[in-house]
Amino acid sequence: MSDNSARPIIIKRKKVISGGGHHGGAWKVAYADFVTAMMAFFMLMWLLNATTEQQRKGLADYFAPTIAIARVSGGGAGAFGGDSLMIESRLPLSGQGGVPEIPLTEQGTLSGEDQAKLTELANGILGKGGDSLIKELALEHIITDVTDEGLVVEIFDLEGAPLFDPQSGQPTSVLREISKMLVETFAAVTNRISISSHSRAYPSVLIDNPAWDETTARAHVTRDLMDLHGMDPDRFERLTGYGQSKPLLSDPMSVRNNRLEVTLLREMR
């Protein structure tokens, strides 16, 4: 046998270079930030091209902390002047809001004196030129409009904030507050009052559609609330429940269709 102890021992050393592969990975973080910024930029460009001027204004108002959403873009026509809850049957006033001018030429339209008085009342409700007579939270449920019929105060449901409790059917604190405010405002004049109630659509599979009974009952409850706060009961001219027959939105099942219209009727001459 050969003597293995005489063989030389060979030692191989490998040179290890650290940091030469991924360079610590910092570039990946920077690249991810760049890609995210570019995605946000292109999304912004797409939104600017795909939205209308009114929609862009509503988005800008929503993200501006110094703008009162309910006063400027809370959703409707007339003195409220909002755009964000746009409804097809009423064209909102863009910009600063205000009460639309009513033709004064024919008998049966508002006189200049009536127009001025109803405009003053509408501005008082919404706090134009001063503090509102109603809490800011309740203001989100209201739009006003001066029409040939008179001053229309529209009170409507918001998502998650109904005017009536869905289970008991009783008026919520918001509607109670609004009813009290209306009585205080309408006390400045002697015009008669009408109340109409409207409902969103219910599924057609229901055997008994509750919309008619529901809107009739809600008109009566609103009258009772105003009566409770001191309204002269002889000033009420009519109470009407329209069921789901007059939706405001193209989606008839939208909660925005749940609304009350309390109208301070013009004085007949």
C-alpha positions in Angstrom: 0.0 0.0 0.0 1.1 3.6 -0.7 1.8 6.0 2.0 -1.1 8.6 1.8 0.5 10.7 4.5 3.1 11.9 2.0 0.4 13.7 -0.2 0.4 17.5 0.1 -2.6 19.2 1.6 -4.3 21.8 -0.8 -6.5 24.5 0.8 -8.8 26.5 -1.5 -9.9 29.9 -0.4 -13.0 31.7 -2.0 -13.2 35.4 -2.1 -16.7 36.6 -0.9 -17.9 40.0 -2.2 -20.7 41.4 -0.1 -23.3 43.9 -1.4 -22.6 43.2 -5.0 -25.9 41.6 -5.8 -28.9 43.6 -4.9 -27.1 46.7 -3.5 -29.1 46.6 -0.3 -32.6 46.8 -2.0 -33.0 50.6 -1.5 -33.5 51.1 -5.3 -36.6 48.9 -5.2 -38.3 51.1 -2.6 -37.5 54.2 -4.7 -38.8 52.5 -7.8 -42.0 51.5 -6.1 -42.6 55.1 -4.9 -42.0 56.3 -8.5 -44.5 53.8 -9.9 -47.1 54.7 -7.3 -46.7 58.4 -8.0 -47.1 57.8 -11.8 -50.2 55.8 -11.2 -51.7 58.6 -9.1 -50.8 61.1 -11.8 -52.4 59.2 -14.7 -55.5 58.5 -12.6 -55.8 62.2 -11.9 -55.4 63.0 -15.6 -58.1 60.5 -16.4 -60.5 61.9 -13.7 -60.1 65.4 -15.0 -60.9 64.2 -18.5 -63.8 61.9 -17.5 -65.7 64.2 -15.1 -67.8 67.3 -15.6 -67.1 70.7 -14.1 -69.9 70.3 -11.5 -68.5 66.9 -10.5 -65.0 68.3 -10.1 -66.3 71.2 -8.0 -68.1 68.7 -5.8 -64.9 66.7 -5.3 -62.9 69.8 -4.6 -65.4 71.0 -2.0 -65.5 67.6 -0.3 -61.7 67.7 0.3 -61.5 71.3 1.3 -61.8 71.5 5.1 -62.7 75.2 5.1 -65.8 74.8 2.9 -69.1 74.0 4.5 -70.4 71.1 2.4 -74.0 71.5 3.4 -74.1 75.2 2.5 -72.3 75.0 -0.9 -72.5 71.6 -2.4 -74.9 69.7 -0.3 -77.2 68.9 -3.1 -79.9 70.8 -4.8 -81.6 73.8 -6.2 -82.6 77.2 -5.1 -81.2 79.0 -2.2 -79.2 75.9 -1.2 -77.2 76.1 -4.4 -75.6 72.7 -4.2 -74.4 70.3 -6.9 -73.2 67.1 -5.2 -76.6 65.5 -4.7 -77.7 66.5 -8.2 -81.3 65.6 -9.1 -82.6 65.4 -12.6 -85.9 67.3 -12.0 -84.3 70.4 -10.5 -81.4 72.2 -12.0 -79.0 73.2 -9.3 -77.4 76.6 -9.2 -73.6 76.4 -9.5 -71.4 78.8 -7.6 -72.6 80.9 -4.8 -76.2 79.7 -4.6 -79.3 81.9 -4.3 -83.0 81.9 -5.0 -84.1 81.7 -8.6 -85.9 84.6 -10.1 -89.6 84.1 -10.7 -91.5 85.8 -13.6 -93.7 88.6 -12.3 -95.7 89.3 -15.4 -98.8 87.2 -15.2 -101.5 87.0 -12.6 -100.8 83.9 -10.5 -97.1 84.4 -10.3 -95.3 85.9 -7.4 -95.3 89.7 -6.9 -92.0 91.5 -6.2 -93.0 91.8 -2.6 -93.9 88.1 -2.3 -90.6 87.2 -3.9 -88.6 89.3 -1.5 -90.4 88.0 1.5 -90.0 84.3 0.6 -86.4 84.8 -0.4 -85.7 86.4 3.0 -87.3 83.4 4.7 -85.3 80.9 2.6 -82.1 82.7 3.4 -82.9 82.7 7.1 -83.5 79.0 7.1 -80.1 78.3 5.5 -78.1 80.9 7.3 -77.4 83.1 4.3 -75.8 86.3 5.6 -75.9 85.1 9.2 -76.3 82.1 11.5 -78.8 79.5 10.5 -81.9 78.8 12.5 -81.1 75.1 12.4 -78.2 73.0 13.4 -75.5 72.3 10.9 -76.3 68.5 10.9 -79.9 69.1 10.0 -79.0 71.5 7.3 -77.6 68.6 5.2 -81.2 67.4 4.9 -82.7 70.6 3.4 -82.9 72.5 0.2 -85.2 75.4 -0.5 -86.7 76.8 -3.7 -89.0 79.7 -4.4 -91.6 78.8 -7.1 -94.9 80.2 -8.3 -96.5 78.1 -5.6 -94.5 79.6 -2.8 -91.4 78.8 -0.7 -90.8 75.0 -1.0 -88.6 73.5 1.8 -87.6 70.0 0.8 -86.5 67.7 3.6 -84.9 64.4 2.5 -83.3 61.2 3.7 -79.6 60.8 3.6 -77.8 57.4 3.4 -77.6 56.2 7.0 -79.6 59.2 8.3 -83.3 58.8 7.7 -86.0 61.2 8.7 -88.1 58.4 10.1 -87.0 55.4 12.1 -87.1 52.4 9.7 -88.4 50.1 12.5 -90.9 52.2 14.4 -91.8 54.8 11.8 -91.3 57.5 14.4 -89.7 60.8 13.4 -86.0 61.1 14.2 -84.4 63.9 16.2 -83.3 65.6 12.9 -86.9 65.9 11.6 -88.0 67.1 15.0 -85.4 69.8 15.0 -86.3 70.8 11.4 -90.0 71.0 12.2 -89.3 73.3 15.2 -87.2 75.6 13.0 -90.0 75.7 10.3 -92.5 76.8 12.8 -90.3 79.6 14.1 -89.5 80.7 10.6 -93.1 80.6 9.3 -94.3 82.6 12.3 -93.1 85.7 10.6 -95.9 85.5 8.0 -99.5 84.3 7.8 -99.4 82.3 4.6 -101.0 78.9 4.5 -99.0 75.7 4.4 -99.1 72.4 2.5 -97.2 69.2 3.2 -96.5 66.5 0.7 -94.6 63.3 1.2 -92.8 61.1 -1.3 -91.2 57.6 -1.1 -88.6 55.6 -2.8 -89.8 52.6 -4.8 -90.2 49.3 -3.2 -89.5 45.9 -4.9 -92.3 44.8 -7.2 -92.4 41.4 -5.6 -94.1 42.8 -2.5 -97.7 41.9 -2.4 -98.7 45.0 -0.5 -96.8 48.1 -1.5 -96.4 50.3 1.7 -95.5 53.5 -0.2 -98.9 55.0 -0.3 -99.8 54.4 3.4 -96.3 55.4 4.4 -96.2 58.7 2.7 -99.7 59.6 3.9 -98.8 58.8 7.5 -95.5 60.8 7.2 -97.3 63.9 6.0 -99.7 63.7 9.0 -96.8 63.1 11.4 -95.0 66.2 10.1 -98.1 68.3 10.5 -98.4 66.9 14.1 -94.8 67.9 14.8 -95.3 71.4 13.6 -98.6 71.6 15.6 -96.7 70.5 18.7 -94.2 73.3 18.3 -96.9 75.9 18.1 -98.1 76.1 14.5 -101.6 77.4 14.1 -103.5 74.3 12.8 -105.8 76.5 10.7 -102.9 77.4 8.5 -102.6 73.9 7.0 -104.3 73.8 3.6 -103.6 70.2 2.5 -101.6 67.1 3.3 -100.7 64.7 0.5 -99.1 61.3 0.2 -97.7 60.7 -3.3 -96.3 57.2 -2.6 -93.5 56.4 -5.1 -95.2 58.1 -8.0 -92.8 61.1 -8.3 -89.2 60.0 -7.9 -86.5 62.6 -8.2 -83.7 60.3 -9.3 -83.3 57.9 -12.2 -82.8 55.2 -9.6 -86.4 55.0 -8.1 -85.1 52.9 -5.1 -82.6 55.6 -4.0 -83.2 56.8 -0.4 -82.9 60.3 -1.8 -86.4 59.9 -3.1 -87.7 59.7 0.5 -88.6 63.3 1.1 -91.1 65.8 2.5 -92.0 69.1 0.8 -93.3 71.7 3.2 -94.6 74.7 1.1 -95.3 78.1 2.4 -98.0 79.0 -0.1 -98.1 82.4 -1.7 -100.9 84.7 -0.8 -103.7 84.6 -3.3 -104.8 88.0 -4.8 
